[in-house]
């Protein structure tokens, strides 16, 4: 289910976050929702501050208190039959990004998946706001070939040239089902760094990535 432009605008105002400027403070705003108060706004600000300070334990502890209302999302009602062909459409709400971290929210309809991918040199915190996921994860293994990230790889892709694949040897995966409410999921540059999410029902995920993806820094 796609997020309406009204909800996206509400989230930006509610959180007081902008990708074009650093966070100075979060403002209390009056909305039609009783959940949109200073308290949940302050919670998101606290998560940002802890993550910026690289206190990921503190950020995780704060994220465990997040709810859909904390970020202006409505809890989903009964699922409706899908219309049209093709895979379910995933929505992404960009919340904030700078050189140190990025914050965003994924909304996955039942049956949608975020395919297997890695986070080179990154740590990621993921909090289920509602729903449930089947999670498959691998620890980052021993590289088998030169990587495909960085400025050279990016320029090669823009020029239409093949620059090789990033391959590695990994141990067998870990698989589990996570249902909200649940503690945040966490991965680091090695542990669980390669993962896949499959939504078992309508699901929303609040994500913090530090540092964020950056082709020129080899985090592709």
N, C-alpha and C positions, 0 to 999 in steps of 0.2 A: 504494500500500500504506500503510495507516494504521500509525502508531507506537503500540505498546502503552503502557498507563499505566505499566507497569514500566520501560520504556525511558525514558519521559518523566521519571519520578521519578529514575532513575539519572543522566540528564543534568543535572538540577537540582542533585543532590548533587555530582556530579563537577565541575561548573564552579563550584559555590559561588555562583551568581548568583541574585538574587531581585528581582523587579520592585518589591518593597515597601521595599527598602533599598539604599543604595549598596554597591558592592563594596569591601570592606575588604581581604580577601585570599582566596585560593582554598585550600581544604584538600585535602590528600592523603587519599584514601580507599582502602580495600581492596575490590576487587570480584572477581568471578569471571573478569573479563577481564584478561589480562596487559597489555593496552594502556592500562588505566585507571590511570595512574601520575602522579606529580607533574609530569613533564616536559610532556606534552600539556596538562595543566591550566595550567601556567605560560605556555604558548604562548597560550592563549585570554586569560589575564589580560594578557599583553603587548599583544595586539591591542586589547583594551579600553582600556588606558592610552594607547596611541599614538593611537587614534581620539578619545579624550577631549581629548587635547592638540592635536587637529587636525593631527597629523602623519600625513596619509593615505598618504604615500609609505612611511613606516615601517610603518603598519598593513598596507598591501598586501604589503610584503616579508615580513611575518610570516605573513599569511594564505596565502601560497604554500606554506607548510610544513604546512598543515592536512591531515588525513586523516580518514576516517570514524571511526577509533579515537580521534582527538583529542576528539571530542564524544560518544563512546559509541554510535555507530551501527555496525551490522553491515553489511558489504558485501552487496549483494543477490545471491541465487542466480539460477538460470535462471528466466526469466520464465514465468509460468503463464497459461493462457488466462483472460481476464476473464469474470466471471460478472455477469449482469444487464445491463440497458440503461442508457443515459445515458453522459455523458462520464466519463473516468477521474477518480477523486477525488484531490484534492491535500491533503496534510497539511501543517500549519504548526506548528512547535514554537517557542513563545515562550521566549527565553532571558533577555533583560534589556531594560529600557527605563528611561530617565529623560528629563529635559528636553533633554539634549544629544545623545542617540543611542538607537538601538534595535538589538538583535541578535536574529536568529531564523534558523531553518532551514526551508527548504521541501523537501518530499519529493514528487517528481512521478513517477507511474507513466508508463511508455512511452505516448506519444500525448497526454498531458495538456499543457495550455498555461496560461500566465499571460497573459491578454489584454493588448493594447496599453494602456499607462498611463504617466502622467508622475510626476515627483518634483519639484514646484515648489520652487525655492530650496534643493534638497537635493543632497548627494553620496551615492553608494551604491557600496559595494564588495561584490562577489559572488564567492565562491570555490566552484567545483565540487568537491564531496567525492568524487563518483563519477558516472558516466554521461556523457551528451552532450546538447547543446542546439542547436537552430537559433535564432539570435538576430537579431531585426530591430530596428534602432534608428534614431531620428531625432534630429538636433540640435534643441533648442528653438528655435522660429522666432518671427517677429514676431506679436504678438497682433493678432487681427482684431476682437475684441469684448471687452467687460469680462469679467473672470474670475468664476468661480462659487464661489470659496472664501471663507474668513473667517467671522466670527461671523454676519453677516447672512445669508449663504448657508446656513449650517448651520441657523439658526432658521427660515429659509424652508422648507427641506426637511422639518424636523420638523413644521411647520404644514401641510405638503402643498402649498406654493406652488412654482411653477416660477420659478427665478431666472435662467434663461438658461444658455447653454452657453459653455464656455471654448473658443475657437477660435483657431487660429494657422496661419500659412503656414510650411511646412517644406520644406527641400531633399529630394531623393530619399533613400530610406532606405539604410542600410548593412546588409547581410545576411552572416552567417557561421555556420559550424558550430564549436562549441567542444567539445572532448572532454577529460575528465579523464585524467591530470593536465594542468593548464594554468594559466597565470598568472591572477590575479584579473581579473574584469571590473570596469571602473570607469566611472562617469558622474558628471558634475558638473552644476551648475544650467543649463548650456547644452549641453555636448557629450554627445550620446547620451542625453539626459535622458528621452526618450520611447522605450519599448522593449517588446518582446514576447518571451517565451520559449516554445518548444515542445520538449518532451522527446522525443528520438529513441530513448531507452531509459530504464529506471529511473534517476532522477537525484536527487541531493541537492545543495542550494545553501546555503551559509553566507552570510548577508546582514548587512551593517552599514550602517545609515542614519544620516546626521548632517546636519542635525538630523532628528528623526523626523517622521512625519506629525502634523499638529496643525490641526484645523479652525479653531480660534480664532486661529491665527497665519497663516491663509491657505494652509496646506500640506495641501490636501485630496486 
